[in-house]
Amino acid sequence: MEPGNPKVIAEAVSYLLKEPEVACSSAARAREDAQAYTLENQAASILTRLR
């Protein structure tokens, strides 16, 4: 998806609305990816690099 392009964003949203299975799997992957950025994981990553 091209950031800042409203037409492309609208097309992507429209696609996800028409394909709920794809939307659900994308949301699940996004939740998994977001876990890498929790405060605890970020702190652990920083401590690992400092050692």
Secondary structure, 3 states (H helix, E strand, C coil): CCCCCHHHHHHHHHHHHHCHHHHHHHHHHHHHHHHHHCHHHHHHHHHHHHC
